[in-house]
Amino acid sequence: MLVFAASDKGGTGRSVTSCNMAYWLSMRGKKVAYLDFDFGSPTAGGTFEISRVDRGVTDGTGLHEYLLGHNGSVERLSVRSETDRVALRQSRHPSGRLVMFPGDRDGGEFTSTPDRAMVGRCAALLAACEQEFDVTFVDLSSGRSVALALVLEATQRPQLAHATARWLVFHRWTRQHLIAAHGLVRGDHGIIKTGEACGHKPDDLLNSLRYVRTAVPNIESATGMRPAQAEWLQEQNDTLHRAAVRYLLGDSVVMGSTPVEPMLQCREQVILDVDVSASIANVETVDAFRQLALRLTTEAFWERLDDQP
């Protein structure tokens, strides 16, 4: 399975949520790959707490240079062998694996349309990962990036014709983020129109796509607010639910959500059970990551939504 993680805006929690989902899938015994296609900001190494590649590799062996044809293979890092965090090294499933393919430090975003050679290299890499791993996360740069167009073209290549592809679009629970997520999927140069230009069927793309709402406040458990504040917040939440339906981001196409997590507001990282046991992180956040990971790999959850507009 190939999982493409996308967002129209930065700061959506796309990368940290994807890293946590990858971790929890490996804890369920899955072989998981994580490809850092956020070329302008390759920080997956930092999220997995691998300090030597916290902003990408420096020797030209990363994904950016591979796609440009400057190296023939990509650096592969076993997260548990390379991480500086002892608790993460020790937290493992007997058959689970978590391998990161880092970006290049200072590689930068691609500024031109991907050529045939770049698309071919991308397709070859995705096909190899699809064969080796149970789940491969591809963390894309935010917005309508070259990375987005690249993977849409690559997944139309013959070697990926039978691969299962999932698209996750991340957004915060605000009006601006709802509008941005709608535009990324259905707007000009968005996923659907770009994919159609590459040869994808729009209905197939829509049925392989779900939304993930991040940092959603729990209105019912909010404390310390004055009555007027609580009433206003409830009104805004109701308004957002109506807006989500209007922008075609209603509950039927939402894979799940994550709550506001104080730990992640200070530092983007993988949250472990020991963090919950130490009362540093909230159990609701870990439960949300686990549920997202489970839904991602549950076929029944991905039944066709033939009534999508």
C-alpha positions in Angstrom: 0.0 0.0 0.0 1.2 3.5 -0.9 0.0 6.3 1.3 0.4 9.9 0.0 0.1 12.5 2.8 -0.8 15.9 1.5 -1.9 19.3 2.8 -2.5 22.7 1.2 -1.1 24.7 4.1 1.9 24.2 6.4 1.3 23.7 10.1 -1.4 21.1 9.6 0.3 18.3 11.6 0.6 16.3 8.4 4.2 15.1 9.0 4.0 14.5 12.7 0.7 12.6 12.4 2.0 10.5 9.5 5.2 9.7 11.5 3.1 8.6 14.4 0.8 6.5 12.2 3.9 4.8 10.7 5.2 4.1 14.1 2.0 2.5 15.4 1.6 0.4 12.2 5.1 -1.0 12.8 4.0 -1.7 16.4 1.2 -3.9 14.9 3.8 -5.9 13.1 3.8 -4.1 9.7 6.8 -3.4 7.6 6.6 0.3 7.1 8.6 2.8 4.9 8.6 6.5 5.4 9.7 8.6 2.4 10.4 12.3 3.1 9.1 14.0 -0.1 8.8 17.4 1.8 11.8 18.6 -0.2 11.9 22.1 1.1 11.8 21.0 4.7 12.9 17.4 5.1 12.4 17.1 8.9 11.2 13.5 9.4 14.6 12.7 10.9 13.9 15.2 13.6 10.4 13.8 14.3 12.0 10.3 14.7 14.7 11.9 16.8 17.6 10.9 14.6 19.8 14.0 15.2 22.4 13.4 12.5 19.7 13.7 9.8 17.2 16.0 11.6 17.1 18.2 8.5 18.1 15.6 5.9 21.3 14.0 4.8 24.3 16.0 3.8 26.2 13.6 1.6 23.9 13.7 -1.5 22.3 10.3 -0.8 18.8 11.6 -0.1 15.6 11.5 -2.1 16.0 15.0 -3.7 19.3 14.0 -5.3 18.1 10.6 -6.2 15.1 12.0 -8.1 17.5 14.4 -9.9 19.6 11.4 -11.0 22.6 12.5 -9.0 22.8 9.2 -7.1 21.7 5.7 -8.0 20.2 4.7 -4.7 18.7 6.4 -1.6 19.9 6.3 2.0 17.8 3.9 4.2 17.7 4.3 7.9 16.2 1.9 10.4 14.4 4.3 12.8 14.9 2.1 15.8 18.6 1.5 15.2 19.3 5.2 14.4 17.1 7.1 16.8 18.7 8.9 19.7 15.7 8.2 21.9 16.3 5.1 24.0 12.5 4.5 24.6 11.9 4.5 20.9 14.8 2.0 20.2 13.3 -0.3 22.8 9.7 0.0 21.7 9.2 -2.6 18.9 7.2 -5.5 17.6 9.0 -8.7 16.8 8.0 -8.6 13.1 7.5 -4.9 12.7 9.9 -2.6 10.8 10.2 1.2 10.3 12.6 2.4 7.7 13.0 6.1 6.8 14.2 7.4 3.4 15.5 10.9 4.2 15.6 14.0 2.0 18.7 16.1 1.3 19.5 19.0 3.6 19.1 22.3 1.6 17.8 20.3 -1.4 15.0 22.8 -1.9 11.7 22.4 -3.7 11.7 21.5 -7.4 10.8 24.5 -9.5 9.9 22.8 -12.8 7.6 20.2 -14.1 9.0 16.7 -13.5 10.6 15.2 -16.7 10.2 11.6 -17.8 13.5 10.5 -16.2 12.4 11.9 -12.8 9.0 10.3 -13.1 10.7 7.0 -14.0 13.0 7.1 -11.0 10.1 8.0 -8.7 8.0 5.1 -10.1 10.9 2.7 -9.7 11.4 3.7 -6.1 7.7 3.5 -5.2 7.4 0.1 -6.9 10.4 -1.3 -5.0 8.9 0.0 -1.7 5.5 -1.4 -2.6 7.1 -4.8 -3.1 9.2 -4.7 0.1 6.9 -3.0 2.6 3.4 -3.5 3.8 2.8 0.3 3.9 4.8 3.1 2.4 4.1 6.7 3.5 5.1 9.4 1.1 5.1 12.7 3.0 4.5 15.4 0.3 5.5 19.1 0.3 2.5 21.3 1.2 0.5 22.9 -1.5 0.2 22.2 -5.2 3.9 21.2 -5.4 6.0 19.5 -8.0 6.1 16.5 -5.6 2.3 16.2 -5.9 2.4 16.2 -9.7 5.4 13.8 -9.6 3.7 11.0 -7.6 0.5 11.4 -9.6 2.4 10.8 -12.8 4.5 8.0 -11.3 1.5 6.1 -10.1 0.3 5.9 -13.7 3.4 4.0 -14.7 2.8 0.2 -15.6 4.9 -1.1 -12.6 2.4 0.6 -10.2 -0.8 -0.4 -12.1 -1.9 -2.8 -9.4 -0.6 -1.0 -6.3 -3.1 0.1 -3.7 -2.9 3.9 -3.3 -4.4 6.0 -0.5 -4.5 9.8 -0.3 -4.7 11.5 3.1 -5.4 15.2 3.1 -4.6 16.9 6.4 -6.2 20.1 7.7 -6.8 22.0 10.9 -10.3 22.6 12.2 -10.6 26.2 11.0 -12.5 27.8 8.1 -9.3 28.8 6.3 -8.0 25.2 6.4 -11.3 23.8 5.2 -11.2 26.1 2.2 -7.6 25.2 1.6 -8.2 21.5 1.8 -11.1 21.8 -0.6 -8.9 23.7 -3.1 -6.1 21.2 -2.9 -8.4 18.4 -3.8 -10.9 20.0 -6.2 -9.3 23.3 -7.3 -7.3 24.2 -10.4 -4.0 22.2 -10.3 -5.4 20.2 -7.4 -5.2 16.5 -6.9 -8.2 15.6 -9.0 -7.5 17.8 -12.0 -3.8 17.1 -12.0 -4.4 13.4 -11.6 -6.9 13.5 -14.5 -4.3 15.2 -16.7 -1.9 12.3 -15.8 -4.4 9.7 -16.8 -6.1 8.9 -13.4 -9.9 8.5 -13.3 -11.4 11.3 -11.0 -13.8 8.9 -9.3 -11.0 6.5 -8.5 -8.9 9.3 -7.0 -11.9 10.6 -4.9 -12.6 7.1 -3.6 -9.0 6.6 -2.6 -8.9 9.9 -0.6 -9.9 10.7 2.9 -9.4 13.8 5.2 -7.7 13.9 8.6 -8.6 16.7 10.9 -5.8 17.7 13.3 -5.6 19.5 16.6 -9.4 19.5 17.0 -10.4 20.9 20.4 -12.8 19.0 22.6 -15.6 21.5 23.1 -17.4 19.4 25.7 -14.4 19.1 28.0 -13.2 22.6 27.7 -12.6 24.2 31.2 -11.8 27.6 32.5 -13.9 29.5 30.0 -16.5 32.0 30.7 -20.1 31.1 29.6 -20.0 33.6 26.7 -16.7 32.0 25.5 -18.1 28.5 25.7 -21.2 29.5 23.8 -19.2 31.3 21.1 -16.9 28.3 20.7 -19.9 25.9 20.3 -21.4 28.2 17.7 -18.1 28.2 15.8 -17.8 24.5 15.9 -21.3 24.1 14.6 -20.5 26.5 11.8 -17.4 24.6 10.9 -19.4 21.3 10.6 -21.8 23.0 8.2 -18.8 24.5 6.2 -17.2 21.1 6.0 -20.3 19.7 4.3 -20.5 22.7 2.0 -16.8 22.2 1.0 -17.4 18.4 0.5 -15.3 17.6 3.6 -18.1 16.1 5.7 -17.9 13.2 8.1 -18.4 10.5 5.3 -15.0 11.3 3.8 -13.1 11.9 7.1 -10.8 9.1 8.2 -10.4 10.5 11.7 -9.1 13.4 13.8 -6.5 14.1 16.4 -7.1 16.2 19.5 -5.1 19.3 20.6 -2.0 17.8 22.2 0.2 20.1 24.4 3.2 17.9 23.9 3.1 18.4 20.2 2.7 22.1 20.5 6.2 22.2 21.9 7.9 19.5 20.0 7.0 17.4 16.9 7.9 13.8 17.8 6.6 10.3 18.0 4.4 9.8 21.1 5.1 6.6 23.0 3.2 4.8 25.7 5.8 5.8 28.2 4.9 9.5 27.5 1.3 8.7 28.5 2.4 6.7 31.5 4.6 9.7 32.6 1.5 12.0 32.2 3.4 14.0 29.6 1.1 13.2 26.7 -2.6 12.6 26.6 -3.9 9.1 26.1 -6.6 10.4 23.7 -3.8 11.5 21.3 -2.2 8.0 21.2 -5.7 6.5 20.8 -6.3 8.8 17.8 -3.0 7.8 16.1 -3.8 4.1 16.7 -7.3 4.5 15.3 -6.0 6.3 12.2 -3.4 3.6 11.6 -6.1 0.9 12.0 -8.6 2.6 9.6 -5.9 3.2 7.0 -5.4 -0.6 6.7 -9.0 -1.7 7.1 -10.4 -2.5 3.7 -14.1 -2.0 4.8 -13.3 1.6 5.7 -12.3 2.3 2.1 -15.4 1.1 0.4 -16.3 3.2 -2.6 -18.2 6.4 -1.9 -20.2 6.3 -5.1 -22.5 9.1 -3.9 -19.6 11.7 -3.8 -20.4 14.8 -5.7 
